[in-house]
């Protein structure tokens, strides 16, 4: 779950549902193994695991996760609410107490003008309940067949404020990992032995290193073999897909770095 969060792709709006689904899947596996009924059964082992998972989620959960979760059209479809292929029953975001409380907090912080606040509440009410324009058949069908961004682009006429907010949130990554990886690359290049590099030179080396990493994803070895997905997955995240194995490899090239260090030591 943490690995799926750690992407350069836009997954902020998927995090809340992914955590819920993960916990429910863990429960299903444990109860099936222990021969307990999913509804009436009890498991001390699952209660311990559930406490750990919920504690971890509470450390990272924010009101913005709930707001982004509320703006995904498919989360209001009957097919998704009934569990689909996973069989996990869900409730829509506007009926979830925790999601609703945090969503309202976000609305109040983002729209300080009382008139704008009232308007965005009205727009969300029409969107979440499928009333007015959103009650048309092609609009309802599009919620499950179209991507969230595409759906909002096609059906934004009656809710301009909510649509603008959706565009901002549905394109957001869930973490700053892409920036932190860049900092890590910077620390690999400018070391104690190479602390006299000019800023422009260091920036060029970081740029080249990162782009070589991106280009390497086009090689066949990146999608198959013992070192596939070597850089902790690619940026193209498919929430319905499978994650391959992860090789414990460094982002650095040891032989190349040794050559650079040796050369610079001679210059010094």
N, C-alpha and C positions, 0 to 999 in steps of 0.2 A: 504494500500500500504506500509506504513512504517512498519507494523507488518510483512509483507511478506519479506521485506528486512532484518529484524532482525532475521536471521536464522544462524545456524551453518553449513548449507549446502552450496554447490557451486551454487550461484545464481548471481554472478557478471555479467555474460554474458546475463542474462535475464532482468536486471534492466531497461535498456533503452526502450525496447519494452513494458515492464509492465507499465511504466509511460505513454507512448504514448497511450496504449490501455485503461488505466484507464481514461485518460482525454477524449478520444473519447467516452467512455461509459457514462461518466458524461454528455457530450454534448448530446448524444442520449436520455438520460433520461429526461433532462431538455427541449429539443426541442419537444419531444413527449408530455410531460405534457403541454407545452404551445401551442401545435398545430402548431409549426413552421417547415418549410422544412429544412432538415439537410444541404442542399447545399446553398440555397438562403435565408433562414430565418436568423433573427437576434434576439438576446436575451440579454438585459442588465444584467440580472441576471447571465447568463452564462459567460458573459465577466468579471464580477466581480470575479466569481469563478475561471475562467481560469487564471486571473491575479495572484490569490493566489497560485494556483497549480504550475504555471510556476515559480513563485518566489521561491517557496519551492524546486522545482527541480533544479533550477540554483544554489542553495546553496550547493547541494550535488553532482551535476553532475561533472564528471571529464573526461579527455581525455581517461583514461583507460576504462571507461564504453563504450565509442564509439568503441575503439579497440576491446574489448571483444565482443561487439554486432556484429562487422563486421566479426567475425570468426565463427559465428553460421551458419552451412550449410543450415538449413531450411528457413532462412530469405531471401534466393534467389530463393525459389520455387514459382511457379505460384499459387499453392493452398494457401500459406500463404499470398502472395502479394494481392490476391483478397479478402482476409478477412476471408476465411473459414466459420465457423458457425456463427461468430460474425458479418459478413458483413462489417467490417472496412477495407477500402482500404488502403494499405500501399505501401511504396517504398522501394526498396532494399537498403542495407547499402551503396553500392558503388555509388548510385545515390543520396544519401542524403548529402546535402552540409555540414551541421554541423558535421555529422558523419565523412565525408571524411576529413575535415580540422583537426579534433582532431585525427583521425587515423594517418594521415601523420605526425602530431606533435610527436606522440608516436614512429613511425618508425624512425624518425630522432634522437630522444633521445636514443633509444635502439640500433641503428646500426650506430655507429660513423664512421665506415669504409665505404668510398664511394662505394666500390665494393659490400660489404654486403648489403648496403642500396639499391643499384640498383637491386640486386638479389631478395631481399624480395619484392620490388615493382613489379618486373616481376612475382614472384610467386603469389602475391595477385591478379594481373591482370588476370592470368590464372584461378585462383580459383573463382573469383567473376563473371567473364564473361562466365565461363563454356567452356573454350576452351582447345584444346589439350586433355590430359588425362581425364579431367573433363567433356568432352563432351559425354562420353560413357553412355549408357542407364542405366546400373546398378549403376553407380556412381550418376547420377541424381536422380534416384529413391531412393537411400539410404539417400539422404539429408533430406527427409521428414519422412522416416520410421525408421532410426537409430538415436540413441542419438548422440549429437555433438562429444563427446569424442570417441565413437565407430567408427563414420564415419571417423574421422581424423586418427584413428589407422589403419583402413582398406585401406585408400586412401592417404597415405603420401609419396609415392615413389617420385613423381616429385616435391614436395614442402617441403623439409626437414626443412628449416629455419622457414617457416610459421607454420608447424606442431608442432615444438618444442615450439613456442610461444603460439599456441593454447592450448597445454597441460597445460601450466603454468596458463593461464587465465581461462580456462573452469573449473578448479577445485578450484577456489578461492571463498570464501564467500564475501558478499557485505559489511560487517561491522565487527568491532572487538567486537561485542556484547558477543560472547562466552567467550572472555577473561574478559570483564567487569563484566559478571555474576560471574566469578570466584573471582574477586576482591570483589564483593558484599558479596559473601559467606564468604570470609576471614574477612570482617569487621563485620559480624554477629558473628563470632566465637571469634575474639580477640577484646574485648570491653574494656571500661574503668575499668569494674569490673574484667576483665580477661586479664590484660595487662602483667601478669608475666608468661604467657605461653611460653615455649621454642619454638623456630622456628620449630624444627622437630615435636613437638606435634601439633602445629597449622597446619602445612602442612598435617599431617596425618588426622586431623579432617576435613580439607577442602576436602581432597581426599575421605574420607568416605562419607561426606555429598553429594558431587556431584555424586558419584557412586550410592548412595541410590536413588537419584533423577532419574538417568538413569534407574535403575532397576524398579522403580515405573511405568515407561512407559509400562511395560509388563503386568501390572494388567488390569483387565477388566474395573475398574473404570476410567482408563486413557482415554478410548475411548468412554465411555458413562456415563451418570449420570450428576449430577449438577457440579462436579469438573473435568470434562473431559478437557484434554489439559491444566491442571492447571499451568504448568510452561511456559506459553506463547508459546504454540505449541511445537511439537517435532522437531527433527533435519531432519526428512525425509520430505522434501518439494516437493509437486507436483504442478507445476505451472498451471496445468489444473484441479486441484482438488478444493474442497471447504474447506474453513476454518471453523472449528466449533466454538462454543461459548467459551468465555474465562472467567473463574471464577476469581474473584479478591481475590486470595489467596496468602499468603506469602510463600516464599521458605523455611522458617524456621518452625520448629515444636515447638510451644509455650510451650507445656507441657514438652517436652524433654529439652528445653533450661532452663526452670524454675528449673528443677531438677539439671542441671549442675551448674547453678548460685548459687542455695542454698547450694549445696555441697561445692563449692569453697569458699563461704563466711564463712562457718564454718571452713575451713582449714586456711583461713587468720586470 
